[in-house]
Amino acid sequence: MARTLREATLDTRAARLRLAPSRKPYWRSVEGGLQLGYRRGERGGVWRARRYVETRYLETTLGVADDETDADGVKVLAYKHALAAARTWWQAEERRDLGAPEQRAGPYVVSDALDDYLSHYVAKGGKSENATRTAADVHVRPALGKIALDKLTTRKIRDWHHGLAGAARRLRTRAGEEQQLAEIDDDPEAVRARRATANRILTILKAALNHAFAERHAQSDAAWRAVKPFREVDAPVVRFFTEDECRRLVNAAEPEFRRLVQGALLTGMRYGELGRLKVSDVNLDTGTASVRRGKGGKGRHVVLTDEARALFRDLTAGRPGSALVFAHDDGRPWGMSHQIRPMVESCRRASIVPAVGFHVLRHTHGSTLAMKGVPMQVIATQLGHADTRMTERHYAHLAPNYVADTIRANFPTLGLGTAGNVTPLHATRGAIG
């Protein structure tokens, strides 16, 4: 059992010189488990540090005290130098106990935290690795990457976070060309979307900094723990196609892209999942398509409706199991971003304004199921959501519900639903009185 600590004043040279010479150090508690010690001998003082581990103390010598010589922060240490050296030694010991790698030489900066976190994120099978890495490289490193974690303040992080919310949206730009930016839109929905994006990027930064704190690269997490995300900005406005828009879009698409559009509308599968789907993944007997690796690395079985089963029967007939179900006419696979221009062009031809992204096809599948009263858990399973929280966030408002049905069934008809039943006030003004 650790002995009760009898603390001494060590922070000034005068206070230390009043202490009697002793073979044992005078100790002062620094923080949980760490103590700074000073042993005064006949030829001056020496700084010590110790930490309590299980049943005993582990001690180390930090350096000579500045009792007779001015401190240089290296060999001769003032109190503040000794305190910093004790914490550094303590953190190194904690990291060693955890089996963590040795800390880098020089200050540990935000970019170091991002590098370590991304390696950890990939190793544990994190979702959307490319998007996470891109967000870190584009939005975090340029502004905060060179700042040491012990120099990172709440204000710096908060100013950066608010700056993201006020910045113009980045547009797709060819490699090597100057980055193109959209005009800043003050529409409430555009403001909400920018703040939601800023929150997602803040989450990545906080995850990296929390990982660094857990690995003993930072003494405190107070600076970023105090930064709060924007509130009430994550409620999405879900865009989905009507049945008429679905038919127009399919008819307007080029044949090779039309197949992809049909597949997304009828299954709710993501663009990447459709692009990786092989003939052997489709089981027409059970009416399912197997997603081997979905978002987050998890697989699932997507149920095929009769219409979807007919589509996949046509797409897989007579083809080897290793063939891709969806591919370009020349056999090339659908790669990253190949769907963007065909989607814009199909929307233009179908008179769908404004044009929307391919992901709306997946939303259309989920929204259609919700409006037909399909339970949220079933929709979550079909779409590959880990639980119903994401499903409810996007589609619960579309589902038939008791409150809406009761109001519509019981509120009387007042005859105010058409403009023809309303007489303008100016027409009756002369008859009053």
RORO-380184 format. One record per atom (N, C-alpha, C): y negated, z negated, x negated. Coordinates in pm, whole numbers, padded with zeros to 5 digits, always signed. Layout:
BEGIN
YZX...
END
This chain:
BEGIN
+00120+00000-00085+00000+00000+00000-00124+00000-00088-00223+00085-00057-00343+00095-00138-00423-00034-00130-00484-00073-00245-00566-00192-00248-00700-00168-00180-00760-00273-00127-00894-00263-00069-00994-00231-00178-01077-00132-00155-01170-00084-00258-01294-00172-00262-01329-00220-00381-01454-00293-00400-01554-00198-00462-01648-00150-00381-01736-00042-00424-01849-00095-00511-01891-00009-00604-02004-00039-00692-02105+00074-00680-02232+00041-00710-02338+00142-00708-02333+00219-00840-02311+00350-00829-02291+00431-00949-02389+00546-00962-02477+00565-00864-02553+00689-00859-02676+00692-00949-02712+00580-01012-02823+00582-01108-02779+00523-01241-02842+00566-01348-02809+00515-01480-02838+00365-01490-02950+00322-01432-02988+00181-01439-02885+00093-01369-02836+00139-01255-02737+00060-01183-02608+00048-01261-02567+00155-01327-02443+00152-01404-02455+00060-01526-02575+00057-01587-02594-00026-01706-02594-00175-01673-02613-00208-01546-02606-00348-01508-02462-00396-01489-02368-00302-01485-02228-00338-01469-02171-00393-01601-02084-00488-01591-02021-00544-01711-01918-00447-01767-01908-00435-01899-01803-00351-01958-01666-00395-01909-01579-00297-01883-01447-00328-01829-01348-00219-01867-01223-00260-01888-01120-00161-01917-01081-00082-01792-01106-00142-01673-01074-00075-01547-01202-00016-01487-01192+00102-01427-01311+00165-01369-01362+00091-01246-01492+00105-01221-01552+00068-01094-01539+00190-01002-01491+00167-00881-01461+00281-00793-01557+00286-00675-01581+00410-00629-01662+00432-00509-01593+00539-00424-01577+00510-00295-01511+00606-00205-01602+00726-00180-01546+00846-00191-01622+00969-00169-01593+01024-00031-01466+01051-00001-01421+01096+00131-01272+01071+00139-01214+01095+00255-01076+01057+00280-00980+01081+00165-00932+00976+00102-00832+00988-00004-00887+01010-00143-01019+01033-00159-01078+01062-00289-01175+00951-00328-01166+00906-00454-01258+00805-00505-01311+00848-00642-01440+00818-00662-01505+00846-00790-01515+00715-00867-01476+00718-00996-01476+00597-01076-01565+00608-01199-01612+00492-01244-01693+00485-01366-01640+00368-01450-01601+00398-01573-01554+00293-01664-01653+00279-01778-01710+00160-01789-01808+00137-01894-01744+00069-02013-01755+00136-02127-01703+00080-02251-01815+00041-02345-01777+00002-02466-01877-00038-02564-01961+00080-02612-01908+00201-02605-01980+00318-02656-02030+00408-02543-02040+00356-02422-02089+00436-02311-01985+00447-02201-02025+00517-02095-01939+00526-01979-01863+00657-01967-01756+00654-01887-01674+00771-01862-01651+00782-01711-01659+00905-01660-01633+00929-01518-01485+00955-01494-01432+00896-01387-01293+00915-01349-01287+00955-01201-01174+01009-01159-01149+01038-01018-01004+01004-00989-00977+00965-00864-00840+00937-00826-00820+00967-00677-00696+00994-00642-00657+01019-00504-00527+00947-00476-00514+00894-00356-00394+00818-00320-00291+00913-00261-00172+00916-00320-00064+01004-00276+00060+00919-00252+00098+00914-00125+00218+00841-00081+00211+00693-00119+00255+00655-00239+00260+00512-00275+00180+00477-00399+00107+00573-00455+00037+00546-00580-00087+00634-00593-00171+00596-00688-00290+00673-00719-00262+00772-00832-00316+00892-00819-00320+00988-00928-00462+00992-00981-00479+00980-01113-00613+00972-01172-00635+01083-01273-00763+01112-01298-00799+01209-01400-00934+01172-01458-00960+01212-01583-01090+01193-01646-01175+01316-01623-01299+01294-01579-01388+01406-01546-01482+01441-01661-01532+01339-01735-01625+01364-01844-01703+01240-01880-01791+01256-01979-01873+01145-02028-01993+01128-01936-02029+01002-01909-02146+00972-01826-02273+00986-01908-02383+01012-01840-02512+01033-01908-02585+00901-01933-02512+00800-01982-02574+00670-02007-02669+00674-02125-02634+00746-02230-02714+00750-02352-02764+00889-02387-02707+00992-02325-02745+01131-02354-02775+01202-02223-02877+01289-02227-02911+01363-02105-02794+01452-02063-02776+01462-01933-02664+01540-01878-02685+01689-01899-02575+01758-01931-02578+01905-01938-02488+01967-01831-02421+01885-01751-02338+01935-01642-02203+01987-01687-02176+01985-01818-02049+02037-01870-01971+01925-01939-02027+01876-02050-01960+01768-02122-02017+01632-02084-02147+01630-02060-02214+01507-02022-02256+01520-01876-02207+01427-01792-02222+01444-01648-02309+01335-01587-02408+01378-01509-02481+01286-01424-02395+01258-01301-02442+01166-01217-02364+01127-01100-02331+01248-01011-02430+01335-00987-02407+01449-00899-02305+01545-00958-02307+01559-01093-02208+01645-01157-02068+01586-01143-02060+01455-01163-01930+01388-01151-01875+01398-01010-01965+01385-00911-01923+01395-00771-01866+01533-00741-01936+01639-00789-01889+01776-00767-01757+01800-00840-01745+01748-00962-01621+01767-01038-01505+01695-00971-01532+01578-00915-01425+01504-00844-01376+01583-00723-01467+01640-00648-01429+01718-00530-01351+01843-00571-01395+01909-00678-01325+02028-00726-01182+01995-00767-01168+01885-00841-01033+01841-00882-00948+01809-00760-01007+01739-00664-00935+01699-00543-00889+01822-00464-00976+01920-00448-00940+02041-00374-00829+02117-00445-00835+02123-00580-00731+02192-00656-00596+02122-00638-00597+01988-00637-00474+01913-00616-00418+01935-00475-00508+01937-00376-00464+01962-00239-00403+02100-00225-00466+02199-00288-00414+02336-00282-00277+02345-00349-00261+02274-00459-00132+02276-00528-00024+02213-00441-00058+02102-00372+00039+02037-00284+00080+02129-00169-00014+02214-00123+00015+02306-00013+00087+02432-00060+00098+02449-00192+00159+02571-00244+00066+02690-00239-00066+02665-00227-00164+02773-00219-00191+02827-00359-00232+02954-00370-00261+03012-00502-00381+02945-00567-00390+02958-00698-00504+02902-00771-00634+02967-00724-00739+02886-00723-00868+02937-00679-00926+03031-00783-00998+03133-00737-01057+03230-00828-01166+03166-00913-01188+03228-01031-01299+03184-01114-01429+03227-01049-01533+03145-01062-01660+03177-01001-01663+03132-00857-01777+03150-00791-01791+03105-00652-01700+03184-00558-01647+03116-00460-01563+03178-00357-01656+03225-00246-01665+03358-00230-01763+03417-00139-01695+03465-00011-01777+03507+00086-01725+03549+00216-01628+03665+00202-01657+03759+00112-01564+03872+00092-01427+03825+00045-01425+03722-00040-01297+03664-00083-01222+03607+00038-01296+03539+00124-01234+03481+00244-01177+03590+00333-01250+03702+00348-01201+03813+00429-01075+03874+00369-01074+03892+00236-00957+03950+00170-00833+03863+00192-00849+03733+00170-00735+03642+00186-00689+03637+00331-00784+03635+00424-00748+03628+00565-00676+03755+00611-00725+03871+00569-00662+03996+00612-00520+04007+00557-00498+03961+00435-00362+03960+00380-00272+03869+00463-00324+03753+00498-00249+03660+00582-00226+03719+00721-00328+03785+00775-00321+03843+00909-00213+03951+00917-00209+04036+00816-00109+04144+00813+00030+04085+00796+00043+03984+00710+00174+03924+00683+00235+03860+00806+00150+03803+00892+00204+03738+01011+00215+03833+01130+00184+03963+01108+00199+04062+01214+00085+04064+01312-00040+04045+01264-00156+04045+01352-00178+04179+01420-00242+04175+01537-00266+04295+01616-00387+04371+01564-00386+04502+01584-00502+04589+01555-00552+04568+01412-00463+04583+01316-00501+04560+01176-00616+04650+01134-00608+04780+01166-00712+04874+01122-00847+04840+01183-00848+04807+01312-00974+04773+01378-01033+04646+01319-00949+04547+01290-00997+04421+01232-01053+04445+01093-00984+04522+01013-01030+04551+00877-01160+04632+00879-01167+04730+00969-01289+04811+00978-01408+04726+01021-01389+04640+01119-01498+04553+01164-01548+04464+01051-01455+04411+00972-01494+04326+00859-01571+04406+00754-01522+04527+00724-01586+04608+00620-01723+04660+00662-01736+04694+00789-01860+04758+00837-01966+04655+00874-01926+04546+00937-02024+04456+00997-02041+04323+00924-01939+04278+00850-01947+04146+00788-01983+04154+00640-01908+04234+00564-01928+04237+00419-02070+04276+00377-02129+04382+00435-02263+04421+00389-02367+04309+00404-02358+04230+00509-02460+04128+00536-02428+03993+00472-02300+03954+00471-02264+03819+00430-02165+03813+00314-02112+03926+00275-01999+03930+00182-02020+03861+00050-02142+03862-00005-02167+03806-00139-02211+03661-00137-02218+03601-00018-02264+03463-00007-02148+03367-00032-02166+03272-00121-02064+03171-00146-02049+03082-00023-01927+03037+00002-01903+02959+00124-01985+02831+00127-02009+02769+00009-02088+02645+00010-02237+02673+00026-02277+02801+00022-02417+02838+00046-02437+02898+00186-02329+02910+00259-02335+02970+00392-02388+02867+00491-02494+02901+00563-02555+02807+00656-02539+02854+00800-02555+02762+00891-02547+02795+01033-02652+02899+01069-02772+02884+01017-02878+02978+01050-02847+03119+01002-02792+03133+00881-02757+03266+00831-02655+03334+00921-02554+03258+00962-02450+03316+01047-02506+03349+01185-02587+03258+01240-02642+03281+01373-02737+03402+01374-02822+03415+01271-02913+03530+01263-02835+03660+01253-02728+03657+01174-02643+03777+01161-02577+03811+01294-02525+03710+01363-02458+03730+01492-02555+03788+01595-02674+03733+01605-02772+03784+01700-02820+03923+01660-02825+03949+01529-02862+04083+01484-02762+04189+01526-02634+04153+01525-02531+04247+01571-02554+04285+01716-02590+04186+01799-02609+04210+01941-02729+04299+01968-02825+04300+01877-02944+04382+01896-02940+04515+01825-02831+04542+01751-02822+04665+01672-02774+04782+01757-02810+04902+01715-02769+05024+01785-02620+05049+01764-02557+05105+01863-02414+05136+01856-02391+05251+01757-02289+05236+01675-02254+05339+01577-02182+05454+01646-02216+05578+01610-02152+05696+01665-02054+05754+01563-01957+05829+01612-01863+05895+01521-01939+05991+01432-01917+05980+01301-01989+06060+01202-01889+06115+01102-01908+06239+01063-01819+06301+00965-01828+06227+00832-01715+06223+00761-01710+06156+00631-01812+06219+00536-01885+06135+00466-01984+06182+00371-02123+06202+00429-02134+06205+00561-02263+06223+00624-02326+06089+00656-02458+06088+00675-02528+05965+00709-02483+05915+00845-02461+05784+00854-02411+05725+00978-02508+05752+01093-02455+05804+01203-02534+05831+01323-02530+05710+01416-02646+05683+01478-02657+05569+01567-02705+05613+01704-02657+05546+01807-02702+05574+01943-02836+05504+01968-02909+05553+02067-03032+05486+02105-02999+05351+02169-03083+05251+02144-03061+05120+02201-03095+05122+02349-02998+05084+02429-03013+05085+02575-03034+04942+02624-03140+04922+02703-03170+04788+02755-03107+04761+02891-03023+04853+02938-02952+04830+03063-02867+04704+03049-02864+04618+03153-02788+04492+03143-02643+04510+03100-02577+04615+03147-02438+04637+03108-02428+04673+02961-02524+04750+02910-02524+04784+02767-02550+04660+02682-02640+04574+02726-02667+04448+02655-02541+04361+02654-02474+04351+02770-02351+04273+02777-02246+04326+02681-02233+04459+02677-02131+04519+02590-02162+04491+02443-02290+04500+02403-02325+04473+02263-02299+04327+02228-02329+04237+02319-02303+04095+02292-02154+04067+02286-02076+04132+02371-01931+04114+02367-01875+04163+02233-01927+04276+02183-01885+04327+02053-01922+04230+01942-02045+04176+01949-02088+04078+01849-01997+03956+01849-01954+03913+01966-01863+03798+01976-01728+03828+01911-01678+03949+01932-01548+03985+01872-01557+03985+01719-01668+04033+01665-01684+04036+01519-01704+03895+01466-01777+03811+01541-01792+03671+01501-01656+03602+01497-01569+03634+01590-01435+03575+01592-01359+03609+01463-01372+03733+01416-01306+03772+01291-01361+03692+01175-01495+03680+01167-01555+03603+01058-01510+03458+01062-01513+03396+01180-01472+03256+01191-01325+03237+01154-01242+03331+01192-01100+03321+01157-01082+03324+01006-01157+03411+00938-01149+03419+00792-01199+03291+00727-01311+03237+00777-01368+03116+00718-01280+02995+00747-01221+02989+00866-01130+02879+00897-01006+02883+00809-00959+03005+00782-00844+03019+00692-00881+02970+00552-01001+03005+00506-01047+02959+00375-01059+02806+00372-01108+02748+00480-01121+02602+00487-00983+02536+00483-00888+02593+00555-00752+02538+00555-00686+02548+00419-00727+02649+00341-00670+02669+00208-00749+02595+00100-00843+02509+00145-00922+02423+00055-01020+02502-00031-01068+02617+00018-01171+02691-00053-01311+02646-00012-01321+02569+00095-01449+02520+00143-01439+02371+00169-01548+02299+00142-01548+02155+00161-01567+02116+00307-01632+02205+00385-01660+02175+00525-01664+02304+00606-01634+02292+00735-01643+02407+00825-01761+02391+00921-01849+02295+00893-01958+02264+00987-02053+02380+01007-02078+02461+00903-02178+02569+00912-02140+02671+01019-02016+02715+01022-01976+02816+01121-01924+02755+01250-01880+02631+01244-01836+02567+01369-01952+02549+01466-02074+02539+01414-02192+02519+01499-02242+02647+01563-02193+02763+01519-02238+02891+01575-02154+02923+01697-02219+02937+01812-02150+02960+01937-02163+03107+01980-02059+03163+02042-02067+03302+02091-02158+03310+02213-02201+03433+02243-02276+03455+02366-02187+03422+02485-02246+03362+02587-02169+03320+02703-02167+03428+02811-02057+03431+02884-02041+03514+03003-02069+03662+02977-02013+03711+02868-02031+03853+02836-01898+03927+02828-01787+03857+02847-01656+03920+02830-01598+03977+02958-01665+03956+03071-01613+04012+03196-01633+04163+03195-01529+04242+03181-01543+04387+03166-01569+04456+03299-01643+04564+03292-01657+04651+03408-01551+04761+03391-01443+04748+03465-01329+04837+03445-01354+04970+03515-01350+05076+03440-01363+05212+03495-01224+05266+03516-01199+05319+03634-01070+05383+03659-01092+05504+03749-00998+05596+03746-01010+05720+03820-00957+05704+03963-01022+05773+04055-00968+05785+04190-00856+05888+04188-00781+05896+04296-00672+05994+04302-00727+06135+04287-00842+06162+04349-00901+06295+04338-00941+06325+04194-01000+06227+04124-01040+06247+03984-00917+06269+03896-00809+06198+03925-00686+06218+03848-00638+06363+03858-00635+06414+03980-00589+06552+03999-00682+06651+03929-00813+06630+03941-00909+06720+03878-00896+06717+03726-00876+06597+03670-00865+06584+03525-00739+06654+03474-00627+06633+03542-00502+06696+03500-00514+06848+03507-00573+06899+03614-00588+07044+03628-00683+07102+03525-00782+07022+03480-00883+07073+03386-00836+07069+03242-00735+06989+03211-00692+06971+03072-00611+07091+03024-00623+07118+02893-00540+07220+02830-00394+07176+02835-00298+07270+02839-00157+07233+02860-00103+07126+02767-00130+07135+02636-00073+07036+02545-00134+06897+02568-00261+06893+02607-00326+06765+02635-00293+06717+02776-00268+06812+02867-00235+06777+03005-00110+06688+03009-00011+06720+02927+00113+06641+02927+00083+06496+02887-00005+06479+02790-00042+06345+02744-00116+06268+02853-00206+06337+02923-00281+06274+03033-00185+06229+03144-00093+06317+03179+00004+06281+03283+00088+06161+03242+00132+06159+03117+00212+06048+03069+00137+05916+03075+00008+05916+03038-00072+05794+03041-00096+05746+03183-00129+05837+03272-00155+05799+03411-00032+05743+03481+00084+05798+03450+00205+05759+03521+00277+05639+03460+00241+05601+03336+00311+05489+03271+00218+05376+03229+00089+05404+03211-00002+05302+03160+00015+05275+03012+00088+05360+02942+00109+05341+02799-00017+05377+02720-00035+05311+02608-00148+05338+02520-00130+05473+02451-00242+05526+02401-00238+05656+02333-00140+05653+02215-00148+05549+02131-00058+05540+02016+00087+05526+02056+00113+05456+02166+00251+05439+02213+00308+05572+02262+00227+05650+02332+00272+05782+02376+00298+05873+02257+00211+05865+02157+00226+05952+02040+00350+05923+01959+00399+05796+01964+00519+05759+01887+00648+05769+01969+00637+05795+02097+00755+05796+02185+00849+05912+02151+00976+05880+02133+01077+05982+02102+01165+06006+02225+01232+06121+02223+01320+06157+02335+01426+06050+02356+01477+05993+02246+01582+05891+02257+01531+05762+02320+01400+05745+02327+01343+05625+02388+01338+05633+02540+01363+05750+02595+01355+05770+02740+01495+05766+02799+01514+05678+02896+01642+05667+02965+01622+05704+03111+01658+05826+03145+01637+05875+03281+01732+05810+03381+01847+05761+03333+01941+05695+03423+01885+05564+03476+01825+05485+03387+01766+05357+03430+01620+05373+03472+01562+05488+03441+01422+05511+03476+01326+05426+03394+01350+05420+03262+01263+05342+03174+01232+05420+03047+01120+05382+02985+01084+05435+02853+01063+05315+02762+01126+05316+02646+01120+05202+02555+01007+05218+02455+00913+05125+02457+00809+05119+02355+00862+05032+02242+00896+05095+02131+00959+05021+02021+00862+04925+01954+00738+04971+01939+00638+04889+01871+00505+04907+01941+00470+04811+02024+00343+04816+02094+00236+04741+02018+00126+04710+02085+00018+04635+02023+00070+04496+01986+00046+04457+01861+00098+04328+01816+00240+04335+01765+00296+04457+01760+00431+04473+01707+00542+04445+01804+00510+04411+01930+00612+04378+02027+00655+04502+02105+00781+04506+02142+00833+04617+02221+00842+04579+02368+00866+04679+02453+00883+04654+02596+00947+04776+02660+00993+04760+02783+01049+04871+02861+00953+04903+02975+00903+05024+02978+00810+05068+03081+00888+05132+03194+00863+05087+03315+00932+05142+03432+00871+05276+03470+00958+05375+03495+00913+05509+03535+00926+05524+03686+00819+05566+03749+00826+05599+03892+00904+05729+03908+00932+05767+04031+01003+05892+04054+00924+06010+03996+00792+06007+04014+00709+06116+03961+00711+06116+03809+00707+05997+03748+00712+05987+03603+00848+06032+03550+00954+05995+03622+01088+06035+03579+01103+06188+03581+01045+06252+03682+01049+06398+03689+00974+06460+03572+00857+06401+03536+00780+06452+03423+00860+06441+03294+00919+06324+03270+00992+06303+03145+01122+06384+03142+01178+06414+03259+01296+06501+03261+01259+06640+03208+01145+06690+03251+01100+06822+03204+01065+06819+03055+01005+06709+03009+00959+06702+02870+01073+06679+02771+01186+06627+02816+01294+06592+02723+01416+06682+02735+01422+06765+02836+01541+06847+02861+01577+06933+02741+01703+06920+02694+01754+07004+02587+01696+06975+02450+01623+06867+02432+01559+06836+02304+01635+06726+02231+01636+06728+02096+01708+06625+02020+01641+06488+02036+01721+06384+02019+01670+06249+02038+01560+06211+01941+01555+06274+01823+01455+06240+01722+01320+06307+01748+01315+06401+01843+01190+06473+01870+01090+06385+01942+00961+06410+01917+00855+06340+01988+00841+06396+02128+00827+06308+02225+00810+06353+02364+00678+06427+02379+00573+06372+02317+00439+06432+02326+00396+06478+02187+00362+06605+02178+00318+06661+02051+00227+06781+02080+00156+06824+01977+00077+06946+01990+00172+07064+02011+00118+07175+02058+00202+07293+02083+00270+07342+01956+00206+07318+01839+00266+07364+01713+00360+07260+01653+00387+07152+01727+00481+07050+01682+00419+06934+01608+00290+06944+01575+00226+06833+01505+00215+06711+01597+00231+06591+01541+00215+06471+01624+00069+06449+01660+00047+06379+01769-00090+06340+01805-00132+06227+01713-00231+06254+01629-00276+06155+01533-00396+06076+01582-00443+05988+01496-00556+05903+01530-00679+05988+01562-00738+05964+01677-00862+06029+01724-00844+06173+01770-00720+06226+01769-00700+06364+01814-00732+06381+01962-00731+06270+02036-00748+06277+02181-00895+06278+02224-00987+06247+02134-01127+06224+02174-01192+06351+02227-01191+06458+02149-01258+06581+02192-01190+06643+02315-01055+06652+02320-00992+06705+02442-01027+06624+02567-01041+06493+02552-01075+06410+02668-01216+06440+02716-01310+06453+02623-01448+06484+02659-01455+06621+02728-01384+06718+02673-01387+06853+02729-01321+06856+02867-01212+06783+02884-01144+06779+03015-01233+06715+03120-01304+06608+03083-01397+06544+03177-01508+06641+03216-01556+06716+03120-01664+06813+03150-01615+06917+03250-01497+06969+03226-01444+07072+03316-01414+07015+03455-01376+06887+03459-01341+06825+03587-01463+06766+03657-01583+06784+03599-01708+06731+03655-01704+06579+03670-01644+06513+03571-01642+06366+03566-01754+06322+03473-01858+06264+03529-01978+06228+03454-02006+06079+03475-02033+06004+03365-02021+06048+03227-01875+06057+03184-01852+06128+03075-01716+06139+03022-01668+06001+02977-01541+05977+02988-01484+05847+02952-01374+05867+02849-01332+05757+02789-01229+05762+02688-01089+05766+02745-00993+05794+02659-00853+05807+02699-00800+05676+02757-00853+05563+02713-00801+05433+02757-00820+05411+02906-00914+05485+02968-00936+05473+03112-00811+05515+03190-00730+05602+03132-00605+05643+03198-00512+05524+03213-00506+05440+03111-00425+05318+03117-00484+05222+03222-00617+05209+03223-00682+05124+03324-00654+05176+03465-00647+05307+03479-00620+05364+03611-00481+05324+03660-00384+05325+03571-00248+05284+03606-00248+05138+03652-00310+05050+03572-00314+04909+03607-00393+04882+03734-00506+04950+03751-00590+04930+03869-00518+04975+03996-00446+05087+03987-00373+05138+04103-00266+05039+04147-00195+04982+04051-00094+04881+04085-00158+04759+04150-00272+04714+04095-00340+04596+04150-00385+04619+04294-00441+04737+04320-00492+04766+04454-00379+04781+04555-00258+04806+04508-00142+04814+04597-00075+04677+04616-00135+04572+04559-00082+04438+04578+00031+04399+04486+00052+04472+04378+00158+04436+04283+00118+04306+04213+00207+04208+04199+00174+04081+04134+00124+04101+03991+00033+04013+03947-00026+04024+03814+00079+04016+03703+00183+03934+03722+00286+03921+03620+00361+04052+03601+00385+04123+03710+00454+04252+03702+00366+04354+03628+00237+04357+03660+00145+04448+03593+00137+04415+03444+00131+04285+03412+00127+04243+03272+00249+04291+03196+00366+04282+03259+00490+04327+03195+00488+04478+03173+00442+04552+03272+00437+04697+03261+00341+04742+03150+00227+04674+03139+00125+04714+03042+00146+04653+02904+00235+04555+02895+00263+04495+02765+00167+04385+02726+00104+04319+02825+00019+04204+02795+00107+04083+02767+00063+03997+02675+00141+03880+02637+00157+03783+02754+00053+03772+02836+00059+03688+02956-00037+03749+03058-00061+03679+03167-00141+03737+03275-00291+03720+03257-00335+03650+03154-00479+03626+03140-00557+03757+03124-00513+03843+03036-00580+03971+03017-00569+04056+03143-00455+04055+03206-00434+04133+03328-00528+04087+03438-00538+03958+03458-00625+03904+03562-00771+03933+03532-00807+03928+03405-00946+03955+03366-00988+04095+03405-00896+04191+03393-00929+04331+03419-00905+04373+03563-00802+04317+03627-00757+04377+03753-00750+04283+03872-00767+04152+03853-00749+04059+03964-00847+04085+04078-00971+04129+04043-01071+04151+04147-01037+04269+04237-00943+04353+04192-00905+04471+04270-00791+04440+04368-00724+04329+04345-00606+04298+04426-00647+04251+04565-00572+04288+04667-00599+04234+04802-00590+04082+04796-00682+04013+04863-00678+03868+04857-00712+03807+04992-00672+03683+05009-00684+03614+05138-00829+03600+05181-00920+03568+05088-01061+03547+05122-01121+03676+05180-01104+03788+05109-01161+03914+05156-01102+03957+05289-00970+03946+05302-00904+03987+05426-00950+03903+05544-00967+03772+05522-01008+03683+05630-01150+03713+05676-01242+03736+05582-01381+03767+05616-01388+03897+05696-01319+03999+05648-01326+04130+05716-01263+04124+05854-01162+04039+05871-01093+04032+06000-01171+03952+06103-01257+03860+06060-01320+03767+06154-01470+03788+06174-01537+03859+06081-01681+03878+06100-01704+03981+06211-01791+03949+06311-01810+04042+06424-01886+04167+06384-01871+04270+06464-01947+04394+06443-02084+04377+06508-02191+04392+06429-02327+04372+06476-02399+04502+06509-02334+04614+06482-02398+04741+06510-02507+04778+06412-02500+04723+06290-02604+04748+06191-02555+04839+06079-02437+04894+06095-02379+04968+05985-02434+05106+05963-02510+05164+06061-02565+05298+06043-02715+05294+06062-02783+05381+05991-02929+05384+05996-02979+05425+06134-02897+05501+06210-02942+05550+06340-02962+05441+06443-02904+05324+06424-02917+05215+06520-03038+05126+06494-03115+05158+06387-03229+05074+06351-03357+05146+06388-03446+05082+06465-03574+05140+06505-03683+05093+06410-03755+05186+06345-03862+05145+06253-03966+05062+06325-04021+04964+06257-04118+04873+06317-04246+04945+06361-04290+05044+06283-04418+05109+06315-04409+05187+06446-04290+05224+06490-04278+05302+06613-04297+05215+06736-04276+05084+06726-04288+04995+06843-04412+04910+06839-04493+04925+06732-04607+04838+06715-04706+04846+06832-04726+04967+06886-04824+04985+06996-04779+04925+07126-04650+04900+07145-04598+04849+07272-04599+04699+07280-04626+04636+07163-04621+04487+07163-04741+04433+07241-04715+04331+07325-04822+04266+07400-04853+04340+07526
END
